[in-house]
Amino acid sequence: MAIDRVVMAFAGCVVLASVALGLLVSPWWFALAGFVGANLLQAAFTGFCPLAIVLKRLGFAPGAAFA
């Protein structure tokens, strides 16, 4: 699986989990969803993604965005 797909899947899981936790536990969990969204936005413009760096070191194949 390419790094791009892993990053998107991980971000989607974190956003869904934070929305569920925000509804069930505390509204402060919505801040995590905002952080993930902001990180995805800056990665789209700069190409810098900390998770992509970690995945590359773990041996995942680079995709089009994080080559």
Order of alpha helices (4+ residues) and beta strands (2+ residues): alpha-alpha-alpha
